[in-house]
Amino acid sequence: MSLPKTMRSLLQPSATSTDLTLTTSPLPTPERNSTEHLIRVHACAPCAGELLWPKNFPPTKPRELIPCPDIAGTVVSAPEGSPFREGDEVYARTNYIRPGNARDYTIGVTEELALRPKGLSWAQSAAIPVSSETAWQALFIHAGIVGDGAGDIIAAREAWKGKRVLVTAASGGVGMWVTQLANLLGATVIGTCGSNNVSLVRSLGAGEVLNYRETSLREWGARPGNKVDVVIDCIGRKSLEDAWWTVRDGGVVLSIFQPPRQVRPEDYKGEGVRDVFFVMVPNRKHLEEITKLVEQGNCRPIVDSIWPLEQFQAAFKRLDDGHARGKIVLDLSLTQ
């Protein structure tokens, strides 16, 4: 395959700046004797708040600050012994230690790549990895209901049977996947969202949907029969603070936004409640299991909007506004 000399790259100039610049740069080069693959990027997706990560969570080694950890693309070159070959269509949430994927060519390693689901567009594929893997790890590992994250759906269903799960921001990128997977596992799902997304969250498998603008979680949790076994929080702050009142004694409050104990109410009297905060780690096996579920029609990605790379400012503004319904995706094949 004949490769260009340069490519487009979306660059964050410094860790303290949230501005982005579209520039031209050389193609990345996979390290010799490594598991690195060169990938032609067809679509990529940003994460909410990621332009603050370099300041708050500096990379372990200096690197170009390129956003968008989600990628869907084609393998250009693969190392010896790789399960992937030139021309394979793959997707991944790439590791934070390397630059992201808002560029025409990027690097992906064997341990994080999977063949993308058949029948999806490039944009739909790019909308899956980080959200679905985060939800998977929350339910299969960190909630403590099943312990190894191996992906045995049948065994996990037995463990989750009869459990009640509250999902905050259930119409957001991760919340949508938690709702779908928890429903698939047989749990009763209660999701919170705004009024415009109630029907969407129900369609994803929530048995009850709470409009966060109208419903007090503290009051809701005090009603007989409403307590949940697990809270999976996707938004933090006040929502997470209020969610403490919904969990039964011996339950779990889990957040992907902040350590739940930071906002535990001072007058909270629950006993034996375990609180968990985690950051997802890209995992090829988890993504392969998610691929199967998507291809079987058990789960689906939801794309809010698709933008050419040149319209990155509008795309990130849409993301920062906080009202996206699904994932925002940059399609690198589009022109403005």
N, C-alpha and C positions, 0 to 999 in steps of 0.2 A: 504494500500500500504506500502510495506516494504521500508524504506528509508535508504540510506547509512549514515555512520557517518560523512563523510567528502565529499567535492566536490572540483572541480577545480575552481579557481578564477583568473581572470586577474586583477592585482593590479597596480595602479600608486602609487609609494612609498611616494610621497609628492606633495604638490601643486606646488612646484617650479621645479619639475622634469617631463619631458615628456617621460621618460623611463617607460616601462611596464615589469612586472614580472609575470609569470605564477606560481601560488602557490596553496597550499592546505589549505582549511579552513573549519570550521564547517558550517553546513547549517543554513541559516537565520531562525528565528522563528517569525511568525506573532504575533503582539501584541494582547493580549486578549481584548475583547470588542471593537474591531476596525473594519475597513472595509478591513483589509489586508488579502490577499490570498497568499498561497505558490504556486509558479509556477515552474514546471519543464521546463527548457529552452531548446528548440530545435534549435532555431536560434536567433541571435541578430545582430544589425547593429550599427556601429559607426557613429558619425557625424564629419564633417570636423572641425578642430580646437578645438575639445572638450577637449583635454589634456591641453589646456590653460585656460579652464573655472575655475578650482579650484583656480588658482592664480588671475585671473581677476575678477571672480565672486564667492568668497568663499561661500560654503554652509552655511546656517544659523546656522546649528548645525554640530559639528565635525562628520565625518562619514568616512567609508572606501571609497577610491577613486577608484571605479570600473567603467570602461567606458561602452559605448554602451547603449543609452537610449531606443532604439527600441528592442522589444521582440516579439517572437511568441513562445507559449508553451502550456502546458497542466496544468489545475488546479489540484493541489494535495490536497489542503484543502481550504475550504471557510468558512467565518464566518456565523453565524446564520443570516438569512434574506437576504443573498446575492442572486442576480439573477443567479449566476454562481454556478455550482456544480462540484464535483470531476469528472475529465475526460473531462470536457469541453475544447475545443481548442480555445484559446484566443490570442489576440495580443494587444499591447499598446505602447505608448510612456510614460514611467514611469517618475515620478516627480523627478526633480533634487535634492530635499531634501533628497532622499534616494540613496544608491549605485545603480549603473547601473546594466546591465544584462549580462555582459561577465563572466558568472558563471553558473554552472549546475542547480542551484536553485536560485530563486529570489522572491521578494515581489512585488505584484501588488495590487492596491486598486480598489474598485468598480467604483469609479468616473472616472477612466482612462481606464478600460478594456472594450473590446468588443469581441464578438465572431468573429473569423477570417473568411474571405471570403471563401466560398466553392470552391473547385476546384483548389486552389493554393498550391504550395509547401510551406514548412515551410520557406524556404529562401525568396520566393516571398512575403509571409505574413510579414516577418520581415522588408522588404524593404519599407513598406507603411507608418507606423504611423506618425513619426515626419515630414516627407516631406509633406504628404497629409494634415495633420492637420494644418501645417503652411500655406500652400496654401489656405486651406479652410478659415482660420481666416483672412487672408489678403483680400480675395475677399468678404466674407460675413459680415465681421465686420469692419476692419480697413480702407478699401478703402473708406468707407462712401457712397457707392452706395446703398447698403442695410444695415440695421442697427442693426439687432439683432442676426445674425448668426444662426437662428433657422433651416435653411436648407430647406425652401420652395423653391424648384428649380423653380417652375412655376412663383411665384412672383418675384424671383430674376432675371429670364430671362427678365421679363418686364422692370425691373430697368436697366439691363445691355444692353438691346437692343440698337444697334447703337454705343456703346462705343468702343473706341480704347484703347488697352492696350499694352504697351511695357514691355516685360519681359527680363531682363538681365540674362545671364547664363541660358538660357532656356533649355539647355541639362543637367543641374545639377540636383541634387536630388529634390530640391524644385521647381526649374524652370520648370521641366517636369510636375509637378502636377499643377502649376499655369497655364501653357499652356493648359493642358487638361481641367481643370475646367473652365477657362475663355472661351474657345471655346464652351464648353457645355452650358455655360450661354448665348451664342449668341454674345459675344464680338468679335471684330476683333483683332486678336493677332499678334503682331510683336515680334519675338524672336531674341535674339542675341546668337551666339555660334561660335565655330571654324568651319573651312571648313569641317572637318570630320563628323560633326554632323548635317549638314544642312538638309539632307533627314530625319533624325530621328525627328528633331523638326517640320518639315512639317507634318510628319505622326501623330504627337501628336495634330495637329490642328492649327498650326501657318499659317496665311495667307501670311505672308512675313517673311523671315529669313535674318538677317543681319550678315555677317561674320565680327566679331569684329576686325579682323586683317586688313581688307580692307576698312571698312566703318567707317567714322567719324560720330558719333551720332550728333554732333553739325551741321555739314553740312547737314546731312540727315533731321534733325528737321527743318532746314531753308527752305526746299523745300515745295512748295505749297501742301496742303492736307496731309502732313505727321504728323502734330501735334497729340498727343495722349491725352486722358482724364486722364489716370492713368499710372504711371510708377511703376512697381513692381520690385525692385532691389534685386538680390540675391547674389551679389558679392562685392558691395561697392567700395571704393577708386575711381580710375580714371573712371571706368565705370559708377559709380553713379554720379560723377561730370559731366560727359558728358551728362548723361541722363536728367539733368535739362533742357537742350536746346530743348528737344523733347516735353515737356508738354505744353499744351495750358493754357492760363490764366484761373484761376478758377479751374484748375485741381489738381491732387494729385501726389506727389512723395513719395513713400513708400519704405522703405528698411528693410530687416531683418538682415542686416549686421552692420549698424551704423546709427546714426541720420543723415538724409540727409542734414540738415543745416550745418553740419560740413564741407561739401565739395561743398556747393553751390558756383558757380563761382562769383567772385567779381563783374564782369560786367554783371551779369544776370539781366534782366530788366522785367521779367515776373511779372504779378500782380495777387494777390488772390490765389496763389498756396499754398496748404496745404501740409506740410511735416510730415511724420509719421515714427516712428521707433517702432517696437514691438518685443517681444519675445513670442512665442506661449506658451499656457497653455494647458496641456493635458485635453481632454474633451471627455467623453464617447459618448455623443450624436452626436458630430461632427464625431467621428470615426464610429459610427453606420451608419450615412448617407453615408460616404465614402464606407463602406462595401457594401451597397445597389448598389451604382454606379459601383463598381468593379464586383459584381455578375451579374449585368445587362449588362456588357460588355461595359459600357460607359467610363471607365477609367481603366488603367492598370499600375502595377508596372514594373519597369525595373531594373534588377539586372546586375550590371557590372561584378561581380565575386564573387565566393563562396570559403571560406577558412576554413580549420579545425582550431579549437581554438589554437592548438599548432603552427600554422603559423601566429600568430597575428602580428609579426614584418613585414612580407611581406605585410599583409593586410593593416596595417596602413601606410606603405610606399606608397602603391598604392593610398591610400586616400590622403596622404600629397602631392603627385605629382600633384594633381589637375586636372587630365585628365580622371577620371573615367567617364564612360558612364552609369549613373544610380547608384544604391546603391551597396556598398561593404558589404557583409554579412559574418558573422562567423556562420558556421553550426556545432553545438556541437555534432552531431552524427557522423561526419566524423573523421577519424584518418589520421594522416600524413603518 
